[in-house]
Amino acid sequence: MTGRRMIIPPGMENIVERFRYAPGVLVGDTLHISGQVGRDEKLQIIEDKEAQFDQCFRNVKKVLDAAGFSFADVVELETWFLRFPADLALFMQVKDRWITGPVYPTWTGFGVASFSMPGIICEVKVKAVRS
């Protein structure tokens, strides 16, 4: 049986303490990253839309880095949007700064009615497999 290890990057300890979930869980060579939203280490929501999308990926990167992974290891991407498909074009511009190929992950996008905190407009969840 493969063991599981929580991945908690510096600055994300408050997520575990306050909300009782792991930012990431490493199982063998596969890293499962919880949905990341556009908030900073103090759990303050980033207000600017493009900056909030970027912060989602910055938070994903923190978990990837803490586990010794990179965006090149990402095999699956899931995204949820408050304004879907209206925000898709801007989101794709931001996403393409972080996920550059040449092998792209699978991607599923959803529109939702609300998120867990007021002001959140997007959530990004990934799965990565060590290259």
Contact map, one row per residue, 1 for C-alpha under 8 A:
11100000000000000000000000000000000000000000000000000000000000000000000000000000000000000000000000000000000000000000000000000000000
11110000000000000000000000110000000000000000000000000000000000000000000000000000000000000000000000000000000000000000000000000000000
11111000000000000000000000110000000000000000000000000000000000000000000000000000000000000000000000000000000000000000000000000000000
01111100000000000000000011110000000000000000000000000000000000000000000000000000000000000000000000000000000000000000000000000000000
00111110000000000000000011100000000000000000000000000000000000000000000000000000000000000000000000000000000000000000000000000000000
00011111000000000000011111000000000000000000000000000000000000000000000000000000000000000000000000000000000000000000000000000000000
00001111100000000000011111000000000000000000000000000000000000100110000000000000000000000000000000000000000000000000000000000000000
00000111110110000000011100000000000000000000000000000000000000100100000000000000000000000000000000000000000000000000000000000000000
00000011111110000000001000000000000000000000000000000000000001100100000000000000000000000000000000000000000000000000000000000000000
00000001111110000000000000000000000000000000000000000000000000000000000000000000000000000000000000000000000000000000000000000000000
00000000111111000000000000000000000000001000000000000000000000000000000000000000000000000000000000000000000000000000000000000000000
00000001111111110000001000000000000000001000000000000000000000000000000000000000000000000000000000000000000000000000000000000000000
00000001111111111000000000000000000000000000000000000000000000000000000000000000000000000000000000000000000000000000000000000000000
00000000001111111110000000000000000000000000000000000000000000000000000000000000000000000000000000000000000000000000000000000000000
00000000000111111111111000000000000000000000000000000000000000000000000000000000000000000000000000000000000000000000000000000000000
00000000000111111111111000000000000000000000000000000000000000000000000000000000000000000000000000000000000000000000000000000000000
00000000000011111111000000000000000000000000000000000000000000000000000000000000000000000000000000000000000000000000000000000000000
00000000000001111111000000000000000000000000000000000000000000000000000000000000000000000000000000000000000000000000000000000000000
00000000000001111111100000000000000000000000000000000000000000000000000000000000000000000000000000000000000000000000000000000000000
00000000000000111111110000000000000000000000000000000000000000000000000000000000000000000000000000000000000000000000000000000000000
00000000000000110011111000000000000000000000000000000000000000000000000000000000000000000000000000000000000000000000000000000000000
00000111000000110001111110000000010000000000000000000000000000000000000000000000000000000000000000000000000000000000000000000000000
00000111100100110000111110000000111000000000000000000000000000100000000000000000000000000000000000000000000000000000000000000000000
00000111000000000000011111000011110000000000000000000000000000100000000000000000000000000000000000000000000000000000000000000000000
00011110000000000000011111100011100000000000000000000000000000000000000000000000000000000000000000000000000000000000000000000000000
00011110000000000000000111111111000000000000000000000000000000000010000000000000000000000000000000000000000000000000000000000000000
01111000000000000000000011111111000000000000000000000000000000000000000000000000000000000000000000000000000000000000000000000000000
01110000000000000000000001111100000000000000000000000000000000000000000000000000000000000000000000000000000000000000000000000000000
00000000000000000000000001111110000000000000000000000000000000000000000000000000000000000000000000000000000000000000000000000000110
00000000000000000000000001111111000000000000000000000000000000000000000000000000000000000000000000000000000000000000000000000011110
00000000000000000000000111101111100000000000000000000000000000010010000000000000000000000000000000000000000000000000000000000011110
00000000000000000000000111100111110000000000000000000000000000000000000000000000000000000000000000000000000000000000000000000111000
00000000000000000000001110000011111100000000000000000000000100100000000000000000000000000000000000000000000000000000000000001110000
00000000000000000000011100000001111100000000000000000000000000000000000000000000000000000000000000000000000000000000000000001100000
00000000000000000000001000000000111110000000000000000000000000000000000000000000000000000000000000000000000000000000000000111100000
00000000000000000000000000000000111111000000000000000001101100000000000000000000000000000000000000000000000000000000000000111000000
00000000000000000000000000000000001111100000000000011011001000000000000000000000000000000000000000000000000000000000000101110000000
00000000000000000000000000000000000111110000110000111111001000000000000000000000000000000000000000000000000000000000000101100000000
00000000000000000000000000000000000011111111110000010011000000000000000000000000000000000000000000000000000000000000000000000000000
00000000000000000000000000000000000001111111110000000010000000000000000000000000000000000000000000000000000000000000000000000000000
00000000001100000000000000000000000000111111000000000000000000000000000000000000000000000000000000000000000000000000000000000000000
00000000000000000000000000000000000000111111000000000000000000000000000000000000000000000000000000000000000000000000000000000000000
00000000000000000000000000000000000000111111100000000000000000000000000000000000000000000000000000000000000000000000000000000000000
00000000000000000000000000000000000000111111110000000000000000000000000000000000000000000000000000000000000000000000000000000000000
00000000000000000000000000000000000001110011111000010000000000000000000000000000000000000000000000000000000000000000001100000000000
00000000000000000000000000000000000001110001111110110010000000000000000000000000000000000000000000000000000000000000000000000000000
00000000000000000000000000000000000000000000111110110000000000000000000000000000000000000000000000000000000000000000001000000000000
00000000000000000000000000000000000000000000011111110000000000000000000000000000000000000000000000000000000000000000000000000000000
00000000000000000000000000000000000000000000011111111000000000000000000000000000000000000000000000000000000000000000000010000000000
00000000000000000000000000000000000000000000000111111100000000000000000000000000000000000110010000000000000000000000000000000000000
00000000000000000000000000000000000001000000011111111110000000000000000000000000000000000000000000000000000000000000000000000000000
00000000000000000000000000000000000011100000111111111111000000000000000000000000000000000000000000000000000000000000000011000000000
00000000000000000000000000000000000011000000000011111111100000000000000000000000000000000010010000000000000000000000000001000000000
00000000000000000000000000000000000001000000000001111111110000000000000000000000000000000000011000000000000000000000000000000000000
00000000000000000000000000000000000011110000010000111111111000000000000000000000000000000000000000000000000000000000000000000000000
00000000000000000000000000000000000111100000000000011111111100000000000000000000000000000000000000000000000000000000000001110000000
00000000000000000000000000000000000100000000000000001111111110000000000000000000000000000000001001000000000000000000000000010000000
00000000000000000000000000000000000000000000000000000111111111000000000000000000000000000000000000000000000000000000000000000000000
00000000000000000000000000000000000111000000000000000011111111100000000000000000000000000000000000000000000000000000000000000000000
00000000000000000000000000000000100100000000000000000001111111110000000000000000000000000000000000000000000000000000000000011100000
00000000000000000000000000000000000000000000000000000000111111111000011000000000000000000000000000000000000000000000000000000000000
00000000100000000000000000000000000000000000000000000000011111111100000000000000000000000000000000000000000000000000000000000000000
00000011100000000000001100000000100000000000000000000000001111111110000000000000000000000000000000000000000000000000000000000000000
00000000000000000000000000000010000000000000000000000000000111111111111000000000000000000000000000000000000000000000000000000000000
00000000000000000000000000000000000000000000000000000000000011111111110000000000000000000000000000000000000000000000000000000000000
00000011100000000000000000000000000000000000000000000000000001111111100000000000000000000000000000000000000000000000000000000000000
00000010000000000000000001000010000000000000000000000000000000111111100000000000000000000000000000000000000000000000000000000000000
00000000000000000000000000000000000000000000000000000000000000011111110000000000000000000000000000000000000000000000000000000000000
00000000000000000000000000000000000000000000000000000000000000011111111110000000000000000000000000000000000000000000000000000001010
00000000000000000000000000000000000000000000000000000000000010011001111111000000000000000000000000000000000000000000000000000000000
00000000000000000000000000000000000000000000000000000000000010010000111111000000000000000000000001100000000000000000000000000001000
00000000000000000000000000000000000000000000000000000000000000000000111111000000000000000000000000101010000000000000000000000000000
00000000000000000000000000000000000000000000000000000000000000000000111111100000000000000000000000000000000000000000000000000001111
00000000000000000000000000000000000000000000000000000000000000000000011111111000000000000000000000000000100000000000000000000111100
00000000000000000000000000000000000000000000000000000000000000000000000011111000000000000000000000000001110000000000000000000111100
00000000000000000000000000000000000000000000000000000000000000000000000001111100000000000000000000000000111000000000000000000111000
00000000000000000000000000000000000000000000000000000000000000000000000001111110000000000000000000000000111100000000000000011110000
00000000000000000000000000000000000000000000000000000000000000000000000000011111000000000000000000000000001111000000000000011100000
00000000000000000000000000000000000000000000000000000000000000000000000000001111100000000000000000000000001111000000000001111000000
00000000000000000000000000000000000000000000000000000000000000000000000000000111110000000000000000000000000011110000000001110000000
00000000000000000000000000000000000000000000000000000000000000000000000000000011111110100000000000000000000011110000000011100000000
00000000000000000000000000000000000000000000000000000000000000000000000000000001111100000000000000000000000000111110000111000000000
00000000000000000000000000000000000000000000000000000000000000000000000000000000111111100000000000000000000000110000000010000000000
00000000000000000000000000000000000000000000000000000000000000000000000000000000111111110000000000000000000001110000000000000000000
00000000000000000000000000000000000000000000000000000000000000000000000000000000101111110000000000000000000000100000000000000000000
00000000000000000000000000000000000000000000000000000000000000000000000000000000001111111000000000000000000000000000000000000000000
00000000000000000000000000000000000000000000000000000000000000000000000000000000101111111110000000000000000000000000000000000000000
00000000000000000000000000000000000000000000000000000000000000000000000000000000000111111111000000000000000000000000000000000000000
00000000000000000000000000000000000000000000000000000000000000000000000000000000000001111111100000000000000000000000000000000000000
00000000000000000000000000000000000000000000000001000000000000000000000000000000000000111111110000000000000000000000000000000000000
00000000000000000000000000000000000000000000000001001000000000000000000000000000000000111111111000000000000000000000000000000000000
00000000000000000000000000000000000000000000000000000000000000000000000000000000000000011111111100000000000000000000000000000000000
00000000000000000000000000000000000000000000000000000000000000000000000000000000000000001111111110000000000000000000000000000000000
00000000000000000000000000000000000000000000000001001100000000000000000000000000000000000111111111000000000000000000000000000000000
00000000000000000000000000000000000000000000000000000100100000000000000000000000000000000011111111100000000000000000000000000000000
00000000000000000000000000000000000000000000000000000000000000000000000000000000000000000001111111110000000000000000000000000000000
00000000000000000000000000000000000000000000000000000000000000000000000000000000000000000000111111110000000000000000000000000000000
00000000000000000000000000000000000000000000000000000000100000000000001000000000000000000000011111110000000000000000000000000000000
00000000000000000000000000000000000000000000000000000000000000000000001100000000000000000000001111111001000000000000000000000000000
00000000000000000000000000000000000000000000000000000000000000000000000000000000000000000000000111111101000000000000000000000000000
00000000000000000000000000000000000000000000000000000000000000000000000100000000000000000000000000111111000000000000000000000000000
00000000000000000000000000000000000000000000000000000000000000000000000000000000000000000000000000011111000000000000000000000000000
00000000000000000000000000000000000000000000000000000000000000000000000100000000000000000000000000001111100000000000000000000000000
00000000000000000000000000000000000000000000000000000000000000000000000000100000000000000000000000111111110000000000000000000000000
00000000000000000000000000000000000000000000000000000000000000000000000001111000000000000000000000000011111000000000000000000000000
00000000000000000000000000000000000000000000000000000000000000000000000000111000000000000000000000000001111100000000000000000000000
00000000000000000000000000000000000000000000000000000000000000000000000000011110000000000000000000000000111110000000000000000000000
00000000000000000000000000000000000000000000000000000000000000000000000000001110000000000000000000000000011111000000000000000000000
00000000000000000000000000000000000000000000000000000000000000000000000000000111100000000000000000000000001111100000000000000000000
00000000000000000000000000000000000000000000000000000000000000000000000000000111100100000000000000000000000111110000000000000000000
00000000000000000000000000000000000000000000000000000000000000000000000000000001111110000000000000000000000011111000000000000000000
00000000000000000000000000000000000000000000000000000000000000000000000000000001111100000000000000000000000001111110000000000000000
00000000000000000000000000000000000000000000000000000000000000000000000000000000010000000000000000000000000000111110000000000000000
00000000000000000000000000000000000000000000000000000000000000000000000000000000010000000000000000000000000000011111000000000000000
00000000000000000000000000000000000000000000000000000000000000000000000000000000010000000000000000000000000000011111110110000000000
00000000000000000000000000000000000000000000000000000000000000000000000000000000000000000000000000000000000000000111110100000000000
00000000000000000000000000000000000000000000000000000000000000000000000000000000000000000000000000000000000000000011111100000000000
00000000000000000000000000000000000000000000000000000000000000000000000000000000000000000000000000000000000000000011111100000000000
00000000000000000000000000000000000000000000101000000000000000000000000000000000000000000000000000000000000000000000111110000000000
00000000000000000000000000000000000011000000100000000000000000000000000000000000010000000000000000000000000000000011111111100000000
00000000000000000000000000000000000000000000000010010000000000000000000000000000111000000000000000000000000000000010001111100000000
00000000000000000000000000000000000011000000000000011001000000000000000000000011110000000000000000000000000000000000000111110000000
00000000000000000000000000000000001111000000000000000001000000000000000000000011100000000000000000000000000000000000000111111000000
00000000000000000000000000000000001110000000000000000001100100000000000000001111000000000000000000000000000000000000000001111100000
00000000000000000000000000000000111100000000000000000000000100000000000000001110000000000000000000000000000000000000000000111110000
00000000000000000000000000000001111000000000000000000000000100000000000001111100000000000000000000000000000000000000000000011111000
00000000000000000000000000000111100000000000000000000000000000000000000001111000000000000000000000000000000000000000000000001111100
00000000000000000000000000000111000000000000000000000000000000000000101011110000000000000000000000000000000000000000000000000111110
00000000000000000000000000001110000000000000000000000000000000000000000011100000000000000000000000000000000000000000000000000011111
00000000000000000000000000001110000000000000000000000000000000000000100010000000000000000000000000000000000000000000000000000001111
00000000000000000000000000000000000000000000000000000000000000000000000010000000000000000000000000000000000000000000000000000000111
